[in-house]
Amino acid sequence: MVSKSRFGLVSLTAICTCLALWASGASAQIVVGQTLRPPFAPVQCNSESPTDEMQVTVASGASYTVPSAGSLTTWSTVAGLSGGRLGLKVYRPLGGTRYQVVGEDGPRPLLAGQRNTFPVAIPVLPGDVVGTAVPGHANAACLFTTNLGADFYRYNPGNSPNGWIIEFGSMLFGTEERTNIEASLLPAPVISSFSPAAGPIKDATVTIAGANFSAVQGVSFGAVPAKSFTVTSEAQIVAVAPDSATLSQVPITVTTSAGSATTSQAFAYEGCKVPQLKNRTLKAGKKLARKRDCKIGKVKKLGDATARTGKVVKQSPKPGKILLPGTKIRVTLGD
């Protein structure tokens, strides 16, 4: 069992109790876990042996379990009067009391009597648990007392490295105690819709609606990056699609530092696929051109050919070309 001792909280009253927020202009992140705050009392951990600790249940407040896929961007702990050292651990449940370490940071030295926050970039999945790595002779406030009977944690001897599987055991410890750690979760992006559903093969502008569009790293149409994009809000991106040489249909993907989201519906490129008009009457040619999103432009007549009797003997552009919607096809009519 880890050796712990409690000490007074009077000089910790001024410790900041605010939740960690993302920088102004970006999305507010989800708080996972809890840190020491008045009127709770710190529990000092200073055992010779290192341990990994994980909160199992909490009576109230934020859970230590990650609610959605994303990325942890910071972690915090409120240090006791002696500072000490403490680290972050992220545990992924494997069933029962078995967990795998899927992320870690530290242990780091702490500034005494204040909130300590450290940047990280750890991808997480729903169900992962934020916990602590307590080194030997940590001399840190690794826990705090709540006097709430539903607060339980587990611990495992040693500081297991990333990738290791831990058997925490079935015994619960720390009645009325919680692990003194909190992390900021940036959720993965979500795409709810985009508009329009189709656009020209060149310079198509698409508005993407969704959520968690913070720290956007890229927007792509199929495998090709957008020509440009602007994050107008946490719920909207305006992107200019890359030019396409084909009338293809491609999904749209938004990638942030917390993950990626891809549309289930494809964006359709629109354009004039120049049809073969030779030997067609002008009327038939116009009908086919409209069907291919093209138009008949200048009409030249040879000999006695008329719009009614003549047939196409020459056209420009040539058949098969993919051009912007509404492109005009010049034709020559002959007898």
Secondary structure in CASP SS format (residue, H / E / C, confidence):
PFRMAT SS
TARGET T0000
AUTHOR 0000-0000-0000
METHOD secondary structure of the structure
MODEL  1
M C 1.00
V C 1.00
S C 1.00
K E 1.00
S E 1.00
R E 1.00
F C 1.00
G C 1.00
L C 1.00
V H 1.00
S H 1.00
L H 1.00
T C 1.00
A C 1.00
I C 1.00
C C 1.00
T C 1.00
C C 1.00
L C 1.00
A C 1.00
L C 1.00
W C 1.00
A C 1.00
S C 1.00
G C 1.00
A C 1.00
S C 1.00
A C 1.00
Q C 1.00
I E 1.00
V E 1.00
V E 1.00
G E 1.00
Q E 1.00
T C 1.00
L C 1.00
R C 1.00
P C 1.00
P C 1.00
F C 1.00
A E 1.00
P E 1.00
V E 1.00
Q E 1.00
C E 1.00
N C 1.00
S C 1.00
E C 1.00
S C 1.00
P C 1.00
T E 1.00
D E 1.00
E E 1.00
M E 1.00
Q E 1.00
V E 1.00
T E 1.00
V C 1.00
A C 1.00
S C 1.00
G C 1.00
A C 1.00
S C 1.00
Y C 1.00
T E 1.00
V C 1.00
P C 1.00
S C 1.00
A C 1.00
G E 1.00
S E 1.00
L E 1.00
T E 1.00
T E 1.00
W E 1.00
S E 1.00
T E 1.00
V E 1.00
A C 1.00
G E 1.00
L C 1.00
S C 1.00
G E 1.00
G C 1.00
R E 1.00
L E 1.00
G E 1.00
L E 1.00
K E 1.00
V E 1.00
Y E 1.00
R E 1.00
P E 1.00
L E 1.00
G E 1.00
G C 1.00
T C 1.00
R E 1.00
Y E 1.00
Q E 1.00
V E 1.00
V E 1.00
G E 1.00
E E 1.00
D E 1.00
G E 1.00
P E 1.00
R E 1.00
P E 1.00
L C 1.00
L C 1.00
A C 1.00
G C 1.00
Q C 1.00
R E 1.00
N E 1.00
T E 1.00
F E 1.00
P E 1.00
V E 1.00
A E 1.00
I E 1.00
P E 1.00
V E 1.00
L C 1.00
P C 1.00
G C 1.00
D C 1.00
V E 1.00
V E 1.00
G E 1.00
T E 1.00
A E 1.00
V E 1.00
P C 1.00
G C 1.00
H C 1.00
A C 1.00
N C 1.00
A E 1.00
A E 1.00
C E 1.00
L E 1.00
F E 1.00
T E 1.00
T C 1.00
N C 1.00
L C 1.00
G C 1.00
A C 1.00
D C 1.00
F E 1.00
Y E 1.00
R E 1.00
Y E 1.00
N E 1.00
P E 1.00
G C 1.00
N C 1.00
S C 1.00
P C 1.00
N C 1.00
G C 1.00
W C 1.00
I E 1.00
I E 1.00
E E 1.00
F C 1.00
G C 1.00
S C 1.00
M C 1.00
L C 1.00
F E 1.00
G C 1.00
T C 1.00
E C 1.00
E E 1.00
R E 1.00
T E 1.00
N C 1.00
I E 1.00
E E 1.00
A E 1.00
S E 1.00
L E 1.00
L E 1.00
P E 1.00
A C 1.00
P C 1.00
V E 1.00
I E 1.00
S E 1.00
S E 1.00
F E 1.00
S E 1.00
P C 1.00
A C 1.00
A E 1.00
G E 1.00
P E 1.00
I C 1.00
K C 1.00
D C 1.00
A C 1.00
T E 1.00
V E 1.00
T E 1.00
I E 1.00
A E 1.00
G E 1.00
A E 1.00
N C 1.00
F C 1.00
S C 1.00
A C 1.00
V E 1.00
Q E 1.00
G E 1.00
V E 1.00
S E 1.00
F E 1.00
G C 1.00
A C 1.00
V E 1.00
P E 1.00
A C 1.00
K C 1.00
S E 1.00
F E 1.00
T E 1.00
V E 1.00
T E 1.00
S E 1.00
E C 1.00
A C 1.00
Q E 1.00
I E 1.00
V E 1.00
A E 1.00
V E 1.00
A C 1.00
P C 1.00
D C 1.00
S C 1.00
A C 1.00
T C 1.00
L C 1.00
S C 1.00
Q E 1.00
V E 1.00
P C 1.00
I E 1.00
T E 1.00
V E 1.00
T E 1.00
T E 1.00
S C 1.00
A C 1.00
G E 1.00
S E 1.00
A E 1.00
T E 1.00
T C 1.00
S C 1.00
Q C 1.00
A C 1.00
F E 1.00
A E 1.00
Y E 1.00
E E 1.00
G C 1.00
C E 1.00
K E 1.00
V C 1.00
P C 1.00
Q C 1.00
L C 1.00
K C 1.00
N C 1.00
R C 1.00
T E 1.00
L H 1.00
K H 1.00
A H 1.00
G H 1.00
K H 1.00
K H 1.00
L H 1.00
A H 1.00
R H 1.00
K H 1.00
R C 1.00
D C 1.00
C C 1.00
K E 1.00
I E 1.00
G E 1.00
K E 1.00
V E 1.00
K E 1.00
K E 1.00
L C 1.00
G C 1.00
D C 1.00
A C 1.00
T C 1.00
A C 1.00
R C 1.00
T C 1.00
G C 1.00
K E 1.00
V E 1.00
V E 1.00
K E 1.00
Q E 1.00
S E 1.00
P C 1.00
K C 1.00
P C 1.00
G C 1.00
K C 1.00
I E 1.00
L E 1.00
L C 1.00
P C 1.00
G C 1.00
T C 1.00
K E 1.00
I E 1.00
R E 1.00
V E 1.00
T E 1.00
L E 1.00
G E 1.00
D C 1.00
END
